[in-house]
């Protein structure tokens, strides 16, 4: 009898152990009671793909191909934005854990509104962030980590030391916000010619040509100008190393068509040493709000800080900041002054 009791006890222990083991496996599969807080990725050079998916199913896929980051397998991505993500992955830290009182609310909010960020290293999924909202003080962001298909049992408040702000806004899916913003980005010696047309002052239009590192200036009809300041022309060519737009305007197709029907204020065409050319038309940007001139009492129609531009065959309208364009709209007389 005693032997039977011992056998039953041993059997019960084995069964309980088996049940405990099974529960542990299930917990591990789902993250279970295992908290994970190692969000940071030290070697971001190994990251070659990032997929951001919002709870509304909008998605942005960034992938490193032949040394260049691509967006949705179609467009060149804006490198500065990708570098900000990589910097975020490298420097992200736990600010604090989420209190038990707040945990249920935080998890419920993340279930209804979140951003899923999948990070691939050397072609393999490494980590997944579930990004929630900002904390009330906006100095932290609620996040949950997933690795190897297992979610952490604990959400955390994440931040980047030294940065006073939340991280959620760095993860977005709007295609226009990710597109490469370079318009005129040339090695100066690779430029063959630059043609600038002034719509309101056609006599100030000009053509710069470059051959064997020697620049020359002509009127728009090709008449060469002998008396010019060579250093001014050479410095002007350098502007075309880095001309970027600020953003792509969120206009309807009808609005785009109406804008393109307006006579451009400036037209610029650049031809490179391979014979490839790029042309951009520029025009004034109307103010986004009504502003009255205090002296004249009249409405100020146009924005003095920004202007619009577009490729003639494109359906996109770019917004440029005057300050970032330097002296790109120089007049012909500028180069002939002493």
C-alpha positions as CSV (number, residue, x, y, z in Angstrom):
1,X,0.0,0.0,0.0
2,X,2.8,2.3,1.0
3,X,4.6,1.4,-2.3
4,X,1.5,2.3,-4.3
5,X,1.2,5.7,-2.5
6,X,4.8,6.4,-3.3
7,X,4.2,5.5,-7.0
8,X,1.1,7.8,-7.1
9,X,3.1,10.6,-5.5
10,X,6.0,10.2,-8.0
11,X,3.5,10.0,-10.9
12,X,1.7,13.2,-9.6
13,X,5.1,15.0,-9.4
14,X,5.9,13.9,-13.0
15,X,2.5,15.0,-14.3
16,X,2.8,18.4,-12.5
17,X,6.3,18.8,-13.9
18,X,5.1,18.0,-17.4
19,X,2.2,20.5,-17.0
20,X,4.6,23.2,-15.7
21,X,7.0,22.5,-18.6
22,X,4.2,22.8,-21.1
23,X,3.0,26.0,-19.6
24,X,6.5,27.4,-19.7
25,X,6.9,26.5,-23.4
26,X,3.6,28.2,-24.1
27,X,4.6,31.3,-22.1
28,X,8.0,31.4,-24.0
29,X,6.2,31.1,-27.3
30,X,4.0,34.2,-26.5
31,X,6.6,36.1,-24.5
32,X,4.8,34.8,-21.4
33,X,6.3,36.1,-18.1
34,X,9.6,36.9,-19.8
35,X,10.2,40.6,-20.0
36,X,12.5,41.8,-22.8
37,X,14.0,45.3,-22.8
38,X,17.1,45.0,-25.1
39,X,15.7,47.3,-27.8
40,X,19.0,48.8,-28.9
41,X,21.0,47.4,-31.8
42,X,24.7,48.2,-31.3
43,X,25.9,47.3,-34.9
44,X,23.4,49.2,-37.1
45,X,25.7,48.6,-40.1
46,X,24.2,45.1,-40.3
47,X,20.6,46.5,-40.7
48,X,19.5,46.1,-44.3
49,X,15.8,46.3,-44.1
50,X,13.1,48.1,-42.1
51,X,9.4,47.7,-42.4
52,X,7.1,50.1,-40.7
53,X,3.4,49.2,-40.5
54,X,0.7,51.3,-38.9
55,X,-2.5,49.9,-37.3
56,X,-4.4,51.2,-40.3
57,X,-2.2,48.8,-42.4
58,X,-0.3,51.6,-44.2
59,X,3.2,50.4,-44.8
60,X,6.7,51.8,-45.6
61,X,9.4,49.3,-46.6
62,X,13.0,50.5,-46.6
63,X,15.7,48.2,-48.0
64,X,19.4,48.6,-48.6
65,X,20.1,47.6,-52.2
66,X,23.5,47.9,-53.9
67,X,24.6,50.4,-51.2
68,X,21.5,52.6,-51.6
69,X,18.3,52.7,-49.4
70,X,15.2,52.2,-51.5
71,X,11.5,52.9,-50.5
72,X,8.8,50.4,-51.3
73,X,11.1,48.8,-53.9
74,X,10.5,51.8,-56.2
75,X,11.9,55.1,-55.0
76,X,15.2,56.3,-53.7
77,X,14.7,56.9,-49.9
78,X,15.7,60.1,-48.1
79,X,19.0,59.1,-46.5
80,X,18.8,61.6,-43.6
81,X,15.6,60.1,-42.5
82,X,16.9,56.5,-42.7
83,X,20.0,57.6,-40.7
84,X,17.8,59.0,-38.0
85,X,16.1,55.6,-37.7
86,X,19.4,53.9,-37.5
87,X,20.6,56.3,-34.8
88,X,17.4,55.7,-32.9
89,X,18.0,51.9,-33.0
90,X,21.5,52.4,-31.8
91,X,20.8,54.8,-28.9
92,X,17.4,53.8,-27.7
93,X,17.2,53.1,-23.9
94,X,14.7,52.2,-21.3
95,X,13.6,55.2,-19.4
96,X,11.4,53.3,-16.9
97,X,9.2,50.3,-16.7
98,X,5.4,50.7,-16.8
99,X,3.7,50.6,-13.4
100,X,1.2,47.8,-12.7
101,X,-1.6,50.4,-12.4
102,X,-0.8,51.7,-15.9
103,X,0.1,48.4,-17.7
104,X,-3.4,47.3,-18.6
105,X,-4.3,50.7,-20.1
106,X,-1.0,51.0,-22.0
107,X,-1.3,47.5,-23.5
108,X,-5.0,48.2,-24.4
109,X,-4.1,51.5,-26.1
110,X,-1.2,49.8,-28.0
111,X,-3.5,47.0,-29.2
112,X,-5.8,49.6,-30.9
113,X,-3.2,52.1,-32.1
114,X,0.4,51.2,-32.7
115,X,3.2,51.1,-35.2
116,X,5.0,47.9,-35.9
117,X,8.7,48.3,-36.8
118,X,10.4,45.2,-38.1
119,X,14.2,45.4,-38.2
120,X,16.2,43.0,-40.4
121,X,20.0,42.3,-40.0
122,X,21.8,40.6,-42.8
123,X,18.5,39.6,-44.4
124,X,17.0,38.1,-41.2
125,X,14.3,39.5,-38.9
126,X,16.2,40.6,-35.8
127,X,13.8,42.6,-33.6
128,X,10.3,44.0,-33.8
129,X,9.2,47.2,-32.0
130,X,5.5,47.8,-31.2
131,X,5.5,51.6,-30.8
132,X,2.6,53.2,-28.8
133,X,1.9,56.7,-27.9
134,X,3.9,59.2,-26.0
135,X,3.9,59.6,-22.2
136,X,1.9,62.5,-20.8
137,X,5.1,64.6,-20.4
138,X,6.1,63.8,-24.0
139,X,9.6,62.7,-22.9
140,X,9.0,59.0,-23.4
141,X,7.3,56.6,-25.7
142,X,5.5,53.3,-24.7
143,X,7.0,50.4,-26.6
144,X,6.9,46.6,-26.6
145,X,9.7,44.3,-27.9
146,X,9.3,41.1,-29.9
147,X,12.2,38.7,-30.7
148,X,12.1,35.3,-32.4
149,X,8.3,35.5,-32.6
150,X,7.9,36.0,-28.9
151,X,6.6,39.2,-27.4
152,X,7.8,40.7,-24.2
153,X,5.4,40.4,-21.3
154,X,6.3,43.9,-20.3
155,X,5.9,47.2,-22.1
156,X,8.5,49.9,-21.4
157,X,8.8,53.7,-21.6
158,X,11.6,54.3,-24.1
159,X,13.7,57.3,-24.8
160,X,17.0,58.5,-26.2
161,X,19.3,60.1,-23.5
162,X,19.9,63.7,-24.3
163,X,16.8,64.0,-26.5
164,X,13.8,65.7,-25.0
165,X,10.9,64.4,-27.0
166,X,9.0,61.3,-28.0
167,X,10.0,58.7,-30.5
168,X,6.7,57.7,-32.1
169,X,6.9,60.4,-34.7
170,X,10.1,58.9,-36.2
171,X,8.2,55.9,-37.4
172,X,5.8,56.8,-40.3
173,X,4.5,55.4,-43.5
174,X,3.7,58.4,-45.7
175,X,5.6,57.7,-49.0
176,X,6.1,61.4,-49.7
177,X,7.9,61.9,-46.4
178,X,10.3,59.1,-47.2
179,X,11.2,60.0,-50.8
180,X,14.7,61.2,-51.6
181,X,14.6,65.0,-51.6
182,X,17.6,65.7,-53.9
183,X,16.8,67.8,-56.9
184,X,20.1,69.1,-58.2
185,X,22.9,67.0,-56.6
186,X,25.9,67.1,-58.9
187,X,29.7,66.9,-58.6
188,X,30.6,70.4,-59.9
189,X,33.0,69.1,-62.6
190,X,30.3,66.7,-63.9
191,X,28.1,69.7,-64.9
192,X,28.2,70.5,-68.6
193,X,25.7,73.4,-68.6
194,X,23.2,75.3,-66.5
195,X,20.4,77.3,-68.1
196,X,18.4,79.8,-66.0
197,X,15.4,81.5,-67.4
198,X,13.8,84.5,-65.6
199,X,10.1,84.6,-66.5
200,X,9.6,88.2,-65.4
201,X,13.0,89.5,-66.5
202,X,14.0,87.5,-69.7
203,X,16.9,89.8,-70.3
204,X,18.5,88.5,-67.1
205,X,18.4,84.8,-68.3
206,X,21.7,83.1,-68.9
207,X,23.5,80.0,-69.9
208,X,26.6,78.7,-68.2
209,X,28.7,76.1,-69.9
210,X,31.7,74.2,-68.6
211,X,34.4,72.3,-70.5
212,X,37.8,71.1,-69.3
213,X,37.2,72.9,-66.0
214,X,36.7,76.2,-67.8
215,X,33.4,78.0,-67.4
216,X,31.8,80.5,-69.8
217,X,28.7,82.6,-69.7
218,X,26.2,83.4,-72.5
219,X,22.9,85.0,-72.9
220,X,20.0,82.6,-73.3
221,X,20.2,82.8,-77.1
222,X,23.8,81.7,-77.0
223,X,25.6,85.0,-77.4
224,X,28.8,84.7,-75.4
225,X,29.6,87.3,-72.7
226,X,33.2,88.2,-72.6
227,X,33.3,90.5,-69.6
228,X,32.5,88.4,-66.6
229,X,33.7,87.6,-63.2
230,X,34.9,84.0,-63.5
231,X,35.1,83.3,-59.8
232,X,31.4,84.3,-59.4
233,X,30.4,81.9,-62.2
234,X,32.6,79.1,-60.7
235,X,31.1,79.6,-57.2
236,X,27.6,79.6,-58.7
237,X,28.2,76.2,-60.2
238,X,29.0,74.9,-56.7
239,X,25.4,75.6,-55.6
240,X,24.2,72.6,-57.6
241,X,26.0,70.2,-55.3
242,X,23.1,70.2,-52.9
243,X,19.7,71.5,-53.9
244,X,17.0,69.7,-52.0
245,X,13.3,70.3,-51.6
246,X,11.7,70.5,-48.1
247,X,8.7,68.4,-48.7
248,X,6.2,67.2,-51.4
249,X,3.1,69.3,-51.2
250,X,-0.2,67.4,-50.4
251,X,-2.2,68.7,-53.4
252,X,-5.0,67.1,-55.3
253,X,-4.4,66.3,-59.0
254,X,-6.7,69.2,-59.9
255,X,-4.6,71.5,-57.8
256,X,-1.4,70.2,-59.4
257,X,-2.8,70.8,-62.9
258,X,-3.8,74.4,-62.0
259,X,-0.4,75.1,-60.6
260,X,1.4,73.8,-63.6
261,X,-0.8,76.0,-65.8
262,X,0.8,79.1,-64.3
263,X,3.7,80.6,-66.1
264,X,6.8,79.7,-64.1
265,X,8.8,82.5,-62.3
266,X,12.0,80.6,-63.1
267,X,13.1,77.7,-65.2
268,X,16.4,75.9,-64.6
269,X,17.9,73.1,-66.7
270,X,21.1,71.3,-65.9
271,X,22.9,69.0,-68.3
272,X,25.6,66.7,-67.0
273,X,28.7,65.3,-68.7
274,X,26.8,62.2,-69.8
275,X,24.2,64.4,-71.7
276,X,21.5,63.7,-69.1
277,X,19.4,66.7,-68.2
278,X,17.1,67.7,-65.4
279,X,14.7,70.6,-65.7
280,X,12.7,72.2,-62.8
281,X,10.1,75.0,-63.0
282,X,9.7,77.3,-60.0
283,X,6.8,79.6,-59.1
284,X,5.6,81.6,-56.1
285,X,3.8,79.8,-53.3
286,X,0.6,81.4,-52.0
287,X,0.4,82.0,-48.3
288,X,-1.4,79.3,-46.3
289,X,-3.2,82.0,-44.3
290,X,-4.5,85.5,-44.8
291,X,-1.9,88.2,-43.9
292,X,-2.4,92.0,-44.2
293,X,0.4,94.4,-44.9
294,X,0.4,96.9,-42.0
295,X,1.6,99.7,-44.2
296,X,-0.5,99.3,-47.4
297,X,-3.5,97.5,-45.8
298,X,-3.4,95.1,-48.7
299,X,-3.3,91.3,-48.5
300,X,0.1,89.7,-48.8
301,X,-0.5,87.0,-51.4
302,X,2.7,85.1,-51.5
303,X,5.0,83.4,-49.0
304,X,8.4,85.2,-48.7
305,X,10.1,82.1,-47.3
306,X,8.9,79.3,-49.5
307,X,8.3,78.7,-53.2
308,X,7.0,75.8,-55.3
309,X,8.8,73.7,-58.0
310,X,8.2,70.7,-60.2
311,X,9.6,68.6,-63.0
312,X,7.6,69.3,-66.1
313,X,6.5,65.7,-66.6
314,X,5.8,65.0,-62.9
315,X,2.6,65.1,-61.0
316,X,4.4,66.1,-57.8
317,X,4.8,69.6,-56.5
318,X,7.8,70.3,-54.3
319,X,8.1,72.9,-51.6
320,X,11.5,74.7,-51.4
321,X,12.8,77.1,-48.8
322,X,14.4,80.2,-50.3
323,X,17.1,80.1,-47.6
324,X,18.3,76.7,-48.7
325,X,18.6,77.6,-52.4
326,X,21.3,80.2,-51.9
327,X,21.8,82.4,-55.0
328,X,20.4,79.9,-57.5
329,X,18.1,82.5,-59.0
330,X,21.0,84.9,-59.8
331,X,20.6,87.4,-62.7
332,X,22.9,87.5,-65.7
333,X,24.1,91.0,-64.6
334,X,25.4,89.5,-61.3
335,X,28.2,87.7,-63.1
336,X,29.3,90.8,-65.1
337,X,29.5,93.1,-62.1
338,X,33.0,94.1,-60.9
